[in-house]
Amino acid sequence: MSRFPATHYGPETFALMGRAYDDAWREAQIMIKVLGPAADQEKIRSLLANGIIVAAAGERDPERLKLLALHEISTRDLLARAPQASS
């Protein structure tokens, strides 16, 4: 079973998805700076896009789409490697 919904998106939905992706990518770049060389930017971009595609099946709020996409990368091992702050 595919993780991607069998949905066709209209131009307005594509615009919302694009805006959500761009906003999520700007926030993800902050996370990438923390991770440094350990960050796999292509994998992060892919996960963001996948998160937006999956979420867009039932969501049209660009802020919510962005948050769902960021959640997609935060639940993966990508952010688990971030350096811990020293006490």
Secondary structure by P-SEA (a helix, b strand, c coil): ccccccccccaaaaaaaaaaaaaaaaaaaaaaaaaccccaaaaaaaaaaaaaaaaacccccaaaaaaaaaaaaaacccccccccccc
